[in-house]
């Protein structure tokens, strides 16, 4: 094979499966049969594909169920590391800022991205590691392995299901997230973005590979970007949820609205109990300060049962305790 003497040869050989193997060629993808291949290998950088999701969707279509896509991408953290090691301190910061603005920010702005891709055809676009993983999951893949080789991210992704065909992916600071609320029905929560694009598809991946921290949240969540850590620490990211309060979808104090995956981690009894109350902006665990996921569940169960008996009294008592912990004890979000 053409890659036998390359540093990534072992990775490819390790994850190749079946007899129907194809080295991906962009020009011939339309001529290949649906569900016909066990393994598709792409040696070109995925981040340089102009229509990246369509590229991944077409690969999904050609693979048989359980087939594997072996690909690679140049990702943001690797670019940053390379620039830092190749240039002196002040200059490397300036170069990285320019690269980030030109090849990371501009391609995501509604008007400028059209100009950017018409000029570059996507040849220099940079994606974050988590966005690359998130796009794979959104396009029906499950990542089985990944490895950094010569400053390039290599991955093996198994065809797990059909693509989501997300035509409304958002890249800006203002986002809407699908969450479970009253009666466990779905609604859209308004927030400021704190994670890389497509992070919403990675909850199962993050749980499997990173687990939960002592507060019941995902441990050392790599989906959160630098600005996002600051916004979360001071709850700035949650200010748009005031819209949800005004619309009557949540109240000031209450259990947090959850994603489907996080909701699935809860005990069945608590899932049913959660559906009996409207969610809130300030959760009861900021009053109780639990140290683990089980303690978070216990805190929510205690709050809900108290609320069902005395709604106004319960919310007032919890609000006082929450404000005391925030303003006096200086408790901050993760």
N, C-alpha and C positions, 0 to 999 in steps of 0.2 A: 504494500500500500504506500501511498505518497507521503504518509506521515511516519513511517517506520523509524526514521532516525531523528525525529523531532522530540523535544523534551516532554511533550504531552502524549507521546505514543502509548506509554503504560496506562495512562488514564483512559484513553480511548479503548484499548484492548480489554481492560478490566471490565468496562461497562457495556461493551458490545454484546448483543444477544441475538440468537436465531441465525438463520441462513440468508434471509432477505435483507441485505444491508445495502444502503445507498449513501454515497457521498453527495450531499445536497448541491444541486445546481439550480440557481434562481430561474434560469431561462426555461427549464424543462418541467417545472413543477406542475403545470397544467396538464401535462401528458401522462402523468403517473396515476395509477389506479388508486381508488379510495381504499383505505384499510389494507394495503398490500405489503407494507414493509414492517420488519421487526425492529430495525435500527436505522435512524437517519443521522448522519454525521455532517456537521457544518464546520469548516475550518475558518471561515470568515467571521469577523466580529459582529455579533448580533446588534450591538448598539449603532452600527453604521447602516442598518437597514432603514430606508426612508419610512416605510409603513411597517413598523416592527410588529404590531399585533397581528396584522394580516399575514406577515411572514410566519409567525408562530401558529396561527390558525391553519394555514395551509399545510404546515408540517404535521399538525395534529390530525388533519384529514387524511393524510397519506399513511399514517402509522396504524398498525393493527392495535386492538385493545391490549394494553400492557406493554406496547412497544416503547422503545427508549429513544429520546432525542439527545444527542451529545453535541453540545455547542459551547460557545465562549463569548465573552464580552470584556471590553475595557471599561472598568467601573471607576466611580469618582474617588473612592478612598485610595485606589492604586495610583491614579493620576496624581493625587495630592502627595503621596509617599515618594513617587518618582521625582516630582518637581522639588520637593524638600531636600532630597539627597543630591540633586544635580545642580542646584543654584544656591548662592549665599543667602543668609537669613532674610534680609529686607527684600531682595530681588525675588526670592521664591514666593513671598507673600503676594507681591504685586502680580507676578505671573499667574499664580493660582486664582487670584481675584478676577483677573481678566479671563482666564479659561472658564471659570465658574459662571461669570456673567454672560459671556458670549455663547458658550456651548451647553450651558445648563439652564440658565434663566430665560434667555431669549427664545429658545425653542418651545417654551411652555406658555409664552404670552400670546393671547388670541390673535393679534394683528401681526406682530413681528415674526411669529413662527412661520407664516406663509412665505415671507421674504427670505427668512433664514434657510428653509428647506429648498426653495427654488434656486438659491445660490449654491448651497453646499451639497444638496441631495442627501443630507444626513450623514455625510462621510466623517464628520468630526464631532457628532453629538456625543455627549457624555451622560450616562445614566448612573444612578446610585446602585449599589449592590441590592438593596431591598426593592428598588423599583424593578430591576431585572427579574428578581425572584417573583415579585408580585405579578408582573406581566405573564410569566410562565404559568403561574397558578390560575390567573384569569383566563388563560387560553387553554385550560383543561389539562395541565401537567401537574405532576407531583415530584418535587425534587428528591432524588434518592442519594445524591452525592455531589459535592463540589470541592474544588481545590484551586488555590492560587498557584499558577505556574508561569514563571518569567513575567510577572506583573500582569498576567491576564487571568481572569476568572473563568475556569472551566466547570461545566456542570453536566450532570446526567439527569434528565427529567423524564419520568414515566408518563405515558398517556393514561390519564385517570378518568377523564370524562370529556364531553363535548365542551368547546369554548363557551364563555359567558357572553361573548360578542357585546362587550360594554361600549356603547356608542356615546355614553354620557360621562366618560372619565373626566375628573376635575383635577386641575393642577394649581389653581390659585389658592390664596390664603383662606378664602371663605368656602367651607364645604358643608355638605349635608350627609349625614350618616344614618343608615337604616338601623333602627333600634326597636326593642320590644318595650311596650308601655302598658297602659291600663288594659286589663283583660288579656294581657300578653299579645296584643295586636301590634303590628309594626307601624312606626311613624318615622319621620325624618328629624333628626336632631341637628341643630345648627351649631357649628363650632368654627374656630380658626384652626387652620391646618397646623399640626405639630409633627406629622410623619411624612415620610417620602411617599410619592405617588404610588398607587396600587397596593399600599400597605394593608388595606382592608381585606385583601385576599389571603393574607399570611397568618391569620390568627392561629390556625391549627399548626402550621409550620413553626411558629414562635413557641407555642406551648410545648410541642414535642421536643424542640431543641434547646429551649432556654428555661422552661418551667415557670413557676410563680415565685414571687419574692415574699417576704414576711408579711407584707400588707395585702397580699392576695392579687397583686397586679403582675403582669408579665415581667420576669426578672431580666434586668439589664436590657430592656427592649431595644434592639438595634434599629427598629423602624423609626424611632424618634430622632429628628434632626437637631442640629445645634440650636437654632432659634426656638424649636419646639420645646426643648428642655427648659428654657427661660420662661416661655409662655405658660407651661404647665406648673412650674414652681410657684408662680403667683396667680394661678387660675385665670390668666388673661384669655386663654384659649376657650374658656367656657362662657365668656361674656355674651356671645351671640345666642346662647340658650335662653336669654331673656325673651327672645322672639317666641320660643316654645311656651314660656310662661304666659305671655300675652295671648297666645292662641289657645290656652287652656289645656295643653298637652302634658305639661308638667307643673309642679308646684315648687315653692321655695325649698322646703325640706322634704326629703323622701329618698327611697332607694334609687340608685342610679339606673337609667335605662341601659339595657345591655344588648350587645351584639348576639347573634344566634349562637356562635361558638361559645362565648363566655357564659351565656345563659345555659347551655348544655352541660356545663361543669357543675351546676347547682343541683342539690338533692331534689328529687321530684316533688316532695312535699313543699319545699320552699318555692319551687317554680309556680306551683298552684297558688300559694299564698301571695307571691309577688303580683300575680294577676288581679288581685282584689284591691290594690291601691294604685293611685296615680304616682308615677316616679317623680323624683325631685332633683333640684340643682345641687343642694347640699345634702350629702348622704349621711346616714346615722353613724357610719364608722369614723367620721371626723369628731363625733362626740365620744365614742367609746375607745377609739384608737386601738383596734385589734392588731394582733401581731402575725396572724396567719390566715389562710383562706377559710379554714373552718371557723375561726373566730369572726371573720367578716360575715359569714353566713349566719352565725349565732347572733351577731349584732343586728343584722337586718330582720331576722325572725322576731327578735325581742321588740324592735321598733314597730314592725307591722302589727303584731298582736296588740301592743299598747295603743297604736293609732286607731285600730278598728273599734276599740272600746271608748277612747276619748280623743278624737281627732285634733281639735284645737289645742287642748292642754298638752298633748304629746308633742305636737310640732313646736309649740312655744318653748317647752322644756328643752327639747333637742336643739333648737335654734340658739338658746342662751349658752348651752354647753359648747356648741360648735364655735360660736363667736369668741367664747373665752379661750378655747384652745388655739384659735387662729390669731387673735389679737394679743393675748397675754402669754400663752406658751409658745407662740410663734411657730405653730405647726404649719408645714408646707406640703403641697402636693408633690408626688414623684414625677 
